[in-house]
Amino acid sequence: MALVPPKSAGSLPEVIVYTDGGCEPNPGTGGWAAVLIFGSHQKELYGSESLSTNNRMEITAAIKALQALNRRCRVRLHSDSKYLITGITTWIHQWKRKNWMRGTKPVLNADLWRCLDELNQSHEVAWVWVQGHAGNLYNERCDYLAQCAIAARQTQISSSHENHSN
């Protein structure tokens, strides 16, 4: 279900977003989460993948958050991932100029970076780094939701293996 932010008089709707992603182990079962805040409304999104990396989950969380917006918005997106923030604000320009290559090797996670780049251009996004595990309410909530998604996926995988061994 898409998020429908309230219209602001004469300007773009403003949405505050917090994201987080992780893996257990890394690489391994991955989880991502986002909290979107618009006016007095709040929406939580989260999910998991059987095999991923911390970095892929960090990018995925940002992608899922921006995909949830059904119109152009002014977004202030917070993440504790310097990889995500630096990647989308700095490194991506050179990656695109060099056809998604870093020297002689392809950019890692280029599929996700391309998607995020497109979404970034669809909105006015301010990318904000926040210190992880430092008591920020929404950052902590995202971390919790991502960890829950990982645990649920691991339980699902474990149950699936038990059922196949019987």
Beta strands, then each sheet from edge to edge (+ up, - down):
strand 1: 14-24
strand 2: 28-38
strand 3: 41-52
strand 4: 74-79
strand 5: 101-102
strand 6: 105-106
strand 7: 124-129
sheet 1: 3+ 2- 1+ 4+ 7+
sheet 2: 5+ 6-
end
